[in-house]
C-alpha cells in the first residue's frame, strides 16, 4: 500500500482518477486521502457519497455571502410572483433560468425575478411600482428574443426599495503657481429596485 500522507494533492488527484473514482477536485488533502484509503478497502461508494455531501454543505454557505443584505422588514414584504400570474401586456416569463437585459439611465443591466439592483435616479417614492419598457433582450430557456434595439411588447416590472445617495467622491482641481485650488464633493443619486415580473 502506498504512503498517501507523503503524496502531493496533485498526485492524490491523479491516483484517484486512475482508479476511476468520481470526486470533486476542490476537496482538501485529508478528504482525498480518505477517499483513496476507502477505495483500497473497497468502500468507495460510501466515501464518494460523503465527499459529495461535504461539497454540497459547503456550497450554500458561499451562496449566502453573495446575496445582498436585505432588512428583515423588507424580507417579509418580498414575495416572488406566482408562475401562473398574467399581465395585461402578455405572457409572464417565470422559469428560474430566465432573465432579461434592460437599459435605464444610459446603462444596461442583466436582471431576473427577485434581483436587487441600483440604477440611476428614477422619480418615485419607496414602495412604488414602475414599468421598465426599455428591454433589449429576453432569455427564457431555449426561447430567446433579442430586440433591434428593443423587444416589442416586452417589459420588466420593478418596485422601488430605496432612494438614496452614493458615497462621496471628492473632485480636486489645482494649477501650480497660479493660486488656483478648487475642491468639490459629489454624491450621485441612485434608486434601488427589486425586479418583479419579466413579461413579453
C-alpha positions as a Markdown table, in Angstrom:
| # | Residue | x | y | z |
|---|---|---|---|---|
| 1 | Unk | 0.0 | 0.0 | 0.0 |
| 2 | Unk | 1.3 | 3.5 | -0.9 |
| 3 | Unk | 2.0 | 6.1 | 1.7 |
| 4 | Unk | -0.6 | 8.7 | 0.8 |
| 5 | Unk | 0.4 | 11.2 | 3.5 |
| 6 | Unk | 3.7 | 12.0 | 1.7 |
| 7 | Unk | 2.0 | 12.4 | -1.7 |
| 8 | Unk | 1.1 | 15.9 | -3.0 |
| 9 | Unk | -2.5 | 16.9 | -3.7 |
| 10 | Unk | -1.8 | 16.7 | -7.5 |
| 11 | Unk | -0.5 | 13.1 | -7.1 |
| 12 | Unk | -3.5 | 12.2 | -5.0 |
| 13 | Unk | -5.9 | 13.5 | -7.6 |
| 14 | Unk | -4.0 | 11.6 | -10.4 |
| 15 | Unk | -4.2 | 8.4 | -8.3 |
| 16 | Unk | -8.0 | 8.8 | -7.8 |
| 17 | Unk | -8.6 | 9.5 | -11.5 |
| 18 | Unk | -6.6 | 6.4 | -12.5 |
| 19 | Unk | -8.7 | 4.3 | -10.1 |
| 20 | Unk | -11.9 | 5.7 | -11.8 |
| 21 | Unk | -13.3 | 7.3 | -8.6 |
| 22 | Unk | -15.7 | 10.2 | -9.1 |
| 23 | Unk | -15.0 | 13.1 | -6.8 |
| 24 | Unk | -14.8 | 16.9 | -6.5 |
| 25 | Unk | -11.3 | 18.2 | -7.4 |
| 26 | Unk | -11.6 | 21.0 | -4.9 |
| 27 | Unk | -11.5 | 18.6 | -1.9 |
| 28 | Unk | -8.9 | 19.1 | 0.8 |
| 29 | Unk | -5.9 | 16.8 | 1.0 |
| 30 | Unk | -7.2 | 14.9 | 4.1 |
| 31 | Unk | -10.5 | 14.2 | 2.3 |
| 32 | Unk | -8.6 | 12.9 | -0.8 |
| 33 | Unk | -6.5 | 10.6 | 1.4 |
| 34 | Unk | -9.7 | 9.2 | 3.0 |
| 35 | Unk | -11.2 | 8.5 | -0.5 |
| 36 | Unk | -8.0 | 6.7 | -1.5 |
| 37 | Unk | -8.0 | 4.6 | 1.7 |
| 38 | Unk | -11.7 | 3.8 | 1.3 |
| 39 | Unk | -11.0 | 2.8 | -2.4 |
| 40 | Unk | -8.2 | 0.5 | -1.4 |
| 41 | Unk | -10.5 | -1.2 | 1.3 |
| 42 | Unk | -13.4 | -1.4 | -1.2 |
| 43 | Unk | -15.8 | 1.1 | 0.5 |
| 44 | Unk | -15.6 | 3.6 | -2.4 |
| 45 | Unk | -19.3 | 4.3 | -2.9 |
| 46 | Unk | -19.8 | 5.5 | 0.8 |
| 47 | Unk | -16.7 | 7.6 | 0.6 |
| 48 | Unk | -17.9 | 9.2 | -2.6 |
| 49 | Unk | -21.3 | 10.0 | -1.0 |
| 50 | Unk | -19.5 | 11.6 | 1.9 |
| 51 | Unk | -17.3 | 13.7 | -0.4 |
| 52 | Unk | -20.4 | 14.8 | -2.4 |
| 53 | Unk | -22.2 | 15.6 | 0.9 |
| 54 | Unk | -19.3 | 17.7 | 2.1 |
| 55 | Unk | -19.2 | 19.8 | -1.0 |
| 56 | Unk | -23.0 | 20.3 | -1.0 |
| 57 | Unk | -22.8 | 21.5 | 2.6 |
| 58 | Unk | -20.0 | 24.0 | 1.7 |
| 59 | Unk | -21.9 | 25.5 | -1.3 |
| 60 | Unk | -24.9 | 27.0 | 0.5 |
| 61 | Unk | -22.6 | 29.0 | 2.8 |
| 62 | Unk | -20.8 | 30.5 | -0.2 |
| 63 | Unk | -24.1 | 31.4 | -1.8 |
| 64 | Unk | -25.3 | 33.2 | 1.3 |
| 65 | Unk | -22.3 | 35.5 | 1.2 |
| 66 | Unk | -23.0 | 36.6 | -2.4 |
| 67 | Unk | -26.6 | 37.7 | -1.8 |
| 68 | Unk | -27.0 | 41.4 | -0.9 |
| 69 | Unk | -28.2 | 42.1 | 2.7 |
| 70 | Unk | -31.9 | 42.9 | 2.9 |
| 71 | Unk | -33.6 | 44.3 | 6.1 |
| 72 | Unk | -35.9 | 42.0 | 8.0 |
| 73 | Unk | -38.9 | 44.2 | 7.4 |
| 74 | Unk | -38.2 | 44.2 | 3.7 |
| 75 | Unk | -37.8 | 40.4 | 3.6 |
| 76 | Unk | -41.4 | 40.0 | 4.8 |
| 77 | Unk | -42.7 | 42.2 | 2.1 |
| 78 | Unk | -40.7 | 40.5 | -0.7 |
| 79 | Unk | -42.7 | 37.7 | -2.3 |
| 80 | Unk | -41.9 | 36.0 | -5.6 |
| 81 | Unk | -44.6 | 36.3 | -8.2 |
| 82 | Unk | -46.6 | 33.2 | -9.0 |
| 83 | Unk | -45.8 | 31.3 | -12.2 |
| 84 | Unk | -49.4 | 31.4 | -13.3 |
| 85 | Unk | -49.7 | 35.2 | -13.0 |
| 86 | Unk | -50.7 | 37.1 | -16.2 |
| 87 | Unk | -50.3 | 40.7 | -17.1 |
| 88 | Unk | -52.2 | 42.9 | -19.4 |
| 89 | Unk | -49.2 | 43.1 | -21.7 |
| 90 | Unk | -48.9 | 39.4 | -22.3 |
| 91 | Unk | -47.1 | 36.2 | -21.2 |
| 92 | Unk | -45.1 | 36.3 | -18.0 |
| 93 | Unk | -41.7 | 34.7 | -18.1 |
| 94 | Unk | -41.3 | 32.7 | -14.9 |
| 95 | Unk | -38.7 | 29.9 | -15.2 |
| 96 | Unk | -35.7 | 30.0 | -12.8 |
| 97 | Unk | -33.2 | 30.3 | -15.7 |
| 98 | Unk | -35.0 | 33.2 | -17.4 |
| 99 | Unk | -33.5 | 36.7 | -17.4 |
| 100 | Unk | -33.7 | 40.0 | -19.3 |
| 101 | Unk | -31.3 | 42.7 | -20.3 |
| 102 | Unk | -32.7 | 46.2 | -19.6 |
| 103 | Unk | -31.5 | 49.7 | -20.3 |
| 104 | Unk | -32.0 | 52.6 | -17.9 |
| 105 | Unk | -30.0 | 55.7 | -17.1 |
| 106 | Unk | -27.7 | 55.1 | -20.1 |
| 107 | Unk | -26.6 | 51.7 | -18.7 |
| 108 | Unk | -27.5 | 48.1 | -19.3 |
| 109 | Unk | -28.4 | 45.6 | -16.6 |
| 110 | Unk | -29.0 | 41.8 | -16.6 |
| 111 | Unk | -32.0 | 41.1 | -14.3 |
| 112 | Unk | -34.1 | 38.2 | -13.3 |
| 113 | Unk | -37.1 | 37.9 | -10.9 |
| 114 | Unk | -36.1 | 38.9 | -7.4 |
| 115 | Unk | -32.9 | 40.8 | -8.4 |
| 116 | Unk | -32.0 | 43.8 | -6.3 |
| 117 | Unk | -30.0 | 46.5 | -8.2 |
| 118 | Unk | -29.1 | 50.2 | -8.1 |
| 119 | Unk | -29.8 | 52.3 | -11.1 |
| 120 | Unk | -29.6 | 56.0 | -11.9 |
| 121 | Unk | -32.2 | 58.1 | -10.1 |
| 122 | Unk | -35.8 | 57.4 | -11.2 |
| 123 | Unk | -38.7 | 59.6 | -9.9 |
| 124 | Unk | -41.0 | 57.9 | -7.4 |
| 125 | Unk | -41.4 | 57.0 | -3.8 |
| 126 | Unk | -40.3 | 54.0 | -1.9 |
| 127 | Unk | -42.8 | 51.2 | -2.4 |
| 128 | Unk | -44.0 | 52.5 | -5.8 |
| 129 | Unk | -44.2 | 50.0 | -8.7 |
| 130 | Unk | -42.6 | 51.0 | -12.0 |
| 131 | Unk | -42.5 | 49.5 | -15.5 |
| 132 | Unk | -39.2 | 49.4 | -17.4 |
| 133 | Unk | -40.1 | 49.2 | -21.1 |
| 134 | Unk | -36.6 | 49.5 | -22.5 |
| 135 | Unk | -35.9 | 45.7 | -22.7 |
| 136 | Unk | -33.0 | 44.8 | -25.0 |
| 137 | Unk | -33.3 | 41.0 | -24.8 |
| 138 | Unk | -35.2 | 38.3 | -23.0 |
| 139 | Unk | -33.8 | 34.8 | -22.4 |
| 140 | Unk | -36.3 | 32.1 | -21.3 |
| 141 | Unk | -34.6 | 28.8 | -21.5 |
| 142 | Unk | -34.5 | 27.9 | -25.2 |
| 143 | Unk | -36.8 | 30.8 | -26.1 |
| 144 | Unk | -34.5 | 33.8 | -26.9 |
| 145 | Unk | -35.7 | 37.2 | -28.1 |
| 146 | Unk | -33.2 | 39.9 | -29.0 |
| 147 | Unk | -34.5 | 43.4 | -29.8 |
| 148 | Unk | -33.5 | 45.8 | -32.6 |
| 149 | Unk | -32.8 | 47.8 | -30.4 |
| 150 | Unk | -35.7 | 46.8 | -28.0 |
| 151 | Unk | -38.0 | 43.8 | -27.8 |
| 152 | Unk | -41.6 | 44.9 | -28.8 |
| 153 | Unk | -44.2 | 44.4 | -26.1 |
| 154 | Unk | -41.6 | 43.3 | -23.5 |
| 155 | Unk | -41.5 | 45.0 | -20.1 |
| 156 | Unk | -40.0 | 44.4 | -16.7 |
| 157 | Unk | -41.9 | 45.4 | -13.6 |
| 158 | Unk | -40.0 | 46.6 | -10.5 |
| 159 | Unk | -40.6 | 48.0 | -7.1 |
| 160 | Unk | -38.6 | 51.0 | -5.6 |
| 161 | Unk | -36.9 | 49.7 | -2.5 |
| 162 | Unk | -34.7 | 52.8 | -1.7 |
| 163 | Unk | -34.0 | 56.3 | -2.9 |
| 164 | Unk | -30.5 | 57.4 | -1.8 |
| 165 | Unk | -27.1 | 58.9 | -2.5 |
| 166 | Unk | -23.9 | 57.0 | -3.2 |
| 167 | Unk | -20.6 | 57.6 | -1.3 |
| 168 | Unk | -19.0 | 61.0 | -1.7 |
| 169 | Unk | -16.5 | 61.5 | -4.5 |
| 170 | Unk | -14.0 | 64.4 | -4.0 |
| 171 | Unk | -13.2 | 66.4 | -7.1 |
| 172 | Unk | -10.0 | 68.5 | -6.5 |
| 173 | Unk | -8.5 | 70.8 | -9.2 |
| 174 | Unk | -5.3 | 72.7 | -8.9 |
| 175 | Unk | -3.0 | 74.7 | -11.2 |
| 176 | Unk | 0.6 | 75.1 | -10.0 |
| 177 | Unk | 2.0 | 78.6 | -9.4 |
| 178 | Unk | -1.4 | 80.2 | -10.1 |
| 179 | Unk | -3.1 | 80.0 | -6.7 |
| 180 | Unk | -5.9 | 78.0 | -8.2 |
| 181 | Unk | -7.4 | 75.3 | -6.0 |
| 182 | Unk | -11.0 | 74.0 | -6.1 |
| 183 | Unk | -12.3 | 71.2 | -4.0 |
| 184 | Unk | -15.8 | 69.9 | -4.6 |
| 185 | Unk | -17.7 | 66.8 | -3.3 |
| 186 | Unk | -20.3 | 64.9 | -5.3 |
| 187 | Unk | -22.8 | 62.2 | -4.2 |
| 188 | Unk | -24.5 | 60.5 | -7.1 |
| 189 | Unk | -28.3 | 59.9 | -6.6 |
| 190 | Unk | -29.5 | 56.4 | -7.1 |
| 191 | Unk | -32.7 | 54.3 | -6.9 |
| 192 | Unk | -32.6 | 50.7 | -5.6 |
| 193 | Unk | -35.0 | 48.4 | -7.4 |
| 194 | Unk | -36.3 | 45.0 | -6.7 |
| 195 | Unk | -37.3 | 43.3 | -10.0 |
| 196 | Unk | -40.6 | 41.6 | -10.3 |
| 197 | Unk | -42.1 | 40.0 | -13.4 |
| 198 | Unk | -40.5 | 39.9 | -16.9 |
| 199 | Unk | -43.3 | 39.9 | -19.4 |
| 200 | Unk | -43.4 | 39.6 | -23.2 |
